Structure formats: C-alpha cells, structure tokens
Amino acid sequence: KQWYQRRVRGFILKKWEEKSTMNALVSVLAPKDNSTFILEYMLDLNKLDTRQIDVMIKLGGGNTNPFLRTILLNLADQNVLNENVKYLFQKINLALCCEQN
C-alpha cells in the first residue's frame, strides 16, 4: 500500500500542471477512501501551495476527517495559525466535520 501511495504522489507531483490529467486522476480516486494518502501528502502542510490543497480536498470527496486531523496536527504547539491552516479552515465544511466526528 505504501508503494502505491508513493507512486501516486510521484505521479501527482510530475503531472501537477496538466489539468486534464489531474482531473481524470481525481475523478477515479475521489470515490475511494484516500484518507491515508491525504494525511501523508499533507504532513508538511506549510510546503504545499493552495492548488495542491485544493486537489487534496477534491480527492477527499465528502470525507472531512483527514483535513480535520491535518489541522489538529498543525495546531499542536502553535501560537499562530499559518496561512495554509487558515486556507484549509476556509475551504473545508466545518459543520460537516462536526457531524462526521
């Protein structure tokens, strides 16, 4: 499973600018449970740009758990919200997060 996740991540990083390729990939993967992949991909949230975060949100579909966990991990021992945590807060459905968790 980890091999698959590394391969998918490598593919995403290589094909990032090709919108049609990314849209096709997301449409195939979004119906699946991608929580583990999303959590691993977003471990270093500070290094991602907003386009990458948007693709991960699409990939997550209606599953808010990996995004809530990412936010919580990034809030630990922090005094200030970084820009990507703020962006993620704005993009996810907090009401749905509360309902699911």
C-alpha positions as CSV (number, residue, x, y, z in Angstrom):
1,K,0.0,0.0,0.0
2,Q,2.8,2.4,0.8
3,W,4.5,1.7,-2.6
4,Y,1.2,2.6,-4.3
5,Q,0.9,5.8,-2.3
6,R,4.5,6.8,-3.2
7,R,3.8,6.1,-6.8
8,V,0.6,8.2,-6.9
9,R,2.3,11.0,-5.0
10,G,5.2,11.0,-7.5
11,F,2.7,11.0,-10.4
12,I,0.8,13.9,-8.9
13,L,4.0,15.9,-8.4
14,K,5.1,15.3,-12.0
15,K,1.7,16.0,-13.6
16,W,0.6,18.9,-11.5
17,E,0.3,21.4,-14.3
18,E,-1.6,19.1,-16.6
19,K,-5.2,20.0,-15.5
20,S,-6.9,17.3,-17.7
21,T,-4.6,14.6,-16.3
22,M,-5.2,15.7,-12.7
23,N,-9.0,16.0,-13.2
24,A,-9.0,12.4,-14.6
25,L,-6.9,11.1,-11.7
26,V,-9.1,12.8,-9.1
27,S,-12.3,11.6,-10.7
28,V,-11.1,8.0,-10.5
29,L,-9.7,8.2,-6.9
30,A,-12.2,10.5,-5.2
31,P,-14.8,7.8,-4.7
32,K,-12.3,5.7,-2.7
33,D,-11.1,6.2,0.8
34,N,-8.0,8.3,0.3
35,S,-7.6,9.3,4.0
36,T,-4.2,7.7,4.5
37,F,-2.8,9.1,1.3
38,I,-4.2,12.6,2.0
39,L,-2.8,12.6,5.6
40,E,0.6,11.5,4.3
41,Y,0.6,14.1,1.5
42,M,-0.4,16.9,3.8
43,L,2.0,16.1,6.6
44,D,4.1,19.1,5.7
45,L,1.2,21.5,5.1
46,N,3.4,24.5,5.2
47,K,5.2,23.4,2.0
48,L,2.1,23.0,-0.1
49,D,0.6,25.6,-2.3
50,T,-3.2,26.3,-2.4
51,R,-3.6,24.4,-5.7
52,Q,-2.2,21.3,-4.1
53,I,-4.5,21.7,-1.1
54,D,-7.5,22.1,-3.4
55,V,-6.7,18.9,-5.2
56,M,-6.4,17.1,-1.9
57,I,-9.8,18.5,-0.9
58,K,-11.3,17.2,-4.2
59,L,-9.6,13.9,-3.6
60,G,-11.1,13.6,-0.2
61,G,-14.6,14.0,-1.5
62,G,-17.0,14.3,1.4
63,N,-14.6,12.8,3.9
64,T,-13.5,15.6,6.2
65,N,-11.6,13.5,8.7
66,P,-8.1,13.8,7.0
67,F,-8.4,17.5,6.8
68,L,-9.5,17.9,10.4
69,R,-6.7,15.7,11.5
70,T,-4.2,17.7,9.4
71,I,-5.5,21.0,11.0
72,L,-5.2,19.5,14.5
73,L,-1.7,18.3,13.8
74,N,-0.7,21.7,12.6
75,L,-2.3,23.5,15.6
76,A,-0.3,21.5,18.1
77,D,2.2,23.6,20.0
78,Q,1.5,26.7,17.8
79,N,0.6,30.2,18.9
80,V,-0.3,31.5,15.4
81,L,-2.2,29.9,12.5
82,N,-0.1,29.6,9.4
83,E,-1.6,30.7,6.1
84,N,-2.2,27.1,4.8
85,V,-4.1,26.2,8.0
86,K,-6.2,29.3,7.6
87,Y,-6.8,28.4,3.9
88,L,-7.8,24.8,4.9
89,F,-10.2,26.2,7.5
90,Q,-11.8,28.4,4.8
91,K,-12.2,25.5,2.3
92,I,-13.5,22.6,4.4
93,N,-17.0,22.3,5.7
94,L,-16.7,22.7,9.5
95,A,-20.3,21.8,10.1
96,L,-19.8,18.5,8.2
97,C,-16.6,17.9,10.2
98,C,-18.5,18.2,13.4
99,E,-21.3,16.0,12.1
100,Q,-18.8,13.3,11.0
101,N,-16.7,13.4,14.1
